Amino acid sequence: MRVRSISTSILLLALLLTGCAGAASPDPTSTPPTATGASTPEAAPSSTSAPASAAELIVTLDTIEYRENGGTEIVALDQPGPLVALIEQLSGQPPAEEEIEDPWGNGDVFGTSFRWADVTIASLDQGPVTVTFLSPTVGDAEVKTAEGIGVGSTRAEVLAAGGWGEWDGDGDGAAELINLGMRTVPQTTSLSRPGEVGAEFIGLSLNGDIVEGMWSPSNDFSDL
């Protein structure tokens, strides 16, 4: 059963790793003061203007939250359209759309993927939408979990945030796949924790001690 769960994690990673760097938004500008008269020197532009707040994409198990300038747009991971539109808006580029084919070679089609250089959205015919990020940003938006974890985070930061190892392929004691967060799913059975209820979580892949990929949602109770 352990081997089956491991292959599921690797299969998801293989299906979802891809994406693209987005275009940057224009920098905010300040409004110059108005001169008061010919005999009065022109006032210097104010250096105390508050800059626009940084944009963020917050990754959860059910949603992607886009936060900018005090506002929040919540996109549910239940259908691909709204999330594809958001990533296209932030990156400034349309995705490459591809069928997700049966990884066992039977010729079946399981769903559709939408790929940029550093982002992939996978919509399976039976299951939620899964999104994978291979970059710390999409356009100007920083991509991270509620715990502040994203591509480029260290192993120590992930473990401090509650991450737990899923797979140590080379047996060196440092897992290459780490899960963050856990939400049990009733009426499922874990393939990696015998006898326990299955769970959903955010998946992280590490190269050495640095996070190089993040996807949500992942789970330990399904083959795909």
N, C-alpha and C positions, 0 to 999 in steps of 0.2 A: 504493500500500500504506500510506503514511503517513496518508492521509485516513481509510482504513478503521480504523486503530488509534485515531486521535483520536476518531472517532465512537463507537467502543466505550467509551472512557473516559467520554465525555459521557453515553452511554446508561446506563451503570452508575450514574453520579451521579444522573441523573434518576429512575431506578427506585428508588434506595435512600435518598435524602435525606428523612428524616422522623424522629419520635420523641417523647420526653416526659420531663419532670422528675419525679423520684421523691420519695417521702416520706422525711424524715430519720428516722434511728434515735434512740431516746432517748439522752440524754447519760449517760455512766457516773456512778455516785454513789459516794461514799466512806462507809465504815461508821464512825459516831461511836464514840469510846472509851467504855468503861464506867467510871462513877464508882467510886472506891475507898472512899468513906465519907462520912458527913455532914459531918465536920470538914475534909475535903479538897476544895479547889476542883476543879470539873469540868475535866478537861483539854480543851484546844481540839482540834478536829478536825485530823488530820494534813494538812499541805499537800504532803507528799512522796509521796503515792500515785501510782504510775505510771499515766498515762492509757492507755486502750485504743488500740492502734495504728490508724492510719488505714486504711480499707478501700481496696482498689485493684482495678481491672479491667485486667489486662495483655493487650494485644492482640498476637497473633502471627499468622503465616500459617496455622497449623493449629488454634489453640486460643484461647479466652478464659480467662485464669486469674483467679479471684476470690481475693484474699488479704485475710484479716482476722484479727486477734488471733493471728498466728503460724501460722495454718492456710491451706491452699491448696486450692481446688476447681478442677479443670481440666475445662473443657467443650470437647469437640472440635467443630470446624466441619464435621461430616459429616452431621448431621441437625438439624432445627430444634428439636425438643421440649425437650431439656435447656437450651438457651440461652434459649428463650422463657420457660421456667419461672424461670430465674435473673433475667432482666431484669424479669419480672413481680414477683418477690419483692423486688428492690431498689427498683423504682419504685413499688410499691404499687398498680399499675394493670394491667388486662388489655390486650392489644393489640387493634387493629382488624385483622382478617384479610381480605386481598384477593387476588384472582387477579392474577398477573402476565401481562398480555396481550401478544401479538405487537406489538412497536413499529412494525412495517411495515404494520400494518392488515389482516392476513390473517385475523384472528379466532382465531388459535391461542392456547392458554394454555401458558405456559412454566413456571409454578410458582406459588408462594404467597408473599405477603409478610405480615409481622407488624409493625404500625406503632404506635409511640408518638409523642409529640411530638418527641423528640430521638433516637430510636433506630429503626432499621428492620432487621429480619432478613429476608433474601430467600432462599428455598429454591427453586432451579431444579430442574426435573425431571431435567436432565442437567448435573451440576456440583455444586460444594460449596455449603454455606451461606455467604452473605456478610452481614456485619453492618456497618452504618454508624452512626456517632455524630456528632451535631451539637452536643453539649454536653460540657464538660470533666468532667462528673460524671453518674452515674446513681444517684439517691438519695444516699447518703453516700459512694459509691465513686468515687474519681478514676479516669478513663479515660486510659490512656497506653500507649505502646509500651514495649518493653524499653529503648529509648534515652531514655525520658522525654518523648517527643513526644505531644501531644494537642491537642484543640481549644483555641485560645488561644495556642499556641506561635507564635513568630515565624519568619519566613523564615530569618533568620540561624541560629536554633537548629536548624531542619530541615536546612539545608545542612551545618552543623557535625556533625550526626548521620549524615551520609552521603546525604542526599536528593539526587535528581537530577531536573531538569526534564523533564516529558513534553509539555506543551502550553502555548504562549504565544499565546493567541487574539488579543490586540491588538497583538502584535509589538513590545511595549515593552522586550523583553529580560528580563522577569520572568515566569516561567511561572506560570499559574494552577493547573495540575495538577502536583504533584510526587510522585514515587515514593520510598518509603523501603525500603531493603533490596532484595536481589535473590537469588532462588533459581532457577536454570535448571531447566527441565522437559524432559527428554530426549524426542526424537521429536516436538517441536513446533518451529515456526518463528516468530520474532518478526515482527510486522507493522509495527513501528516501527524496528527495527534490521535492515535487509536483510542476509540471509545468515547471521544469527546465530540461535542456539537461543533459543526463547521462554523467558520468565521470569515468575515470580510475585513480587508485592511488596505492600506496604501503600500504598494510594492516599490522597493528601491534596489537598484543594481549598483555595485561598487566596483571601481577599478583601483586596486590597492585599498587605500583608506579614504577615497574620495567618491562621493555619489556622482554617477555619470548618467543615470536615468531614473525617472520616477513615473509611476503610472497608477491610476485609480479608476474604478475599484479593482482589487484583486481578491482572490479567495482561495481557500484550501479544501473545497468540497466538490469542485467540478473539474472535468477533463479539459475544458476550453472556456 
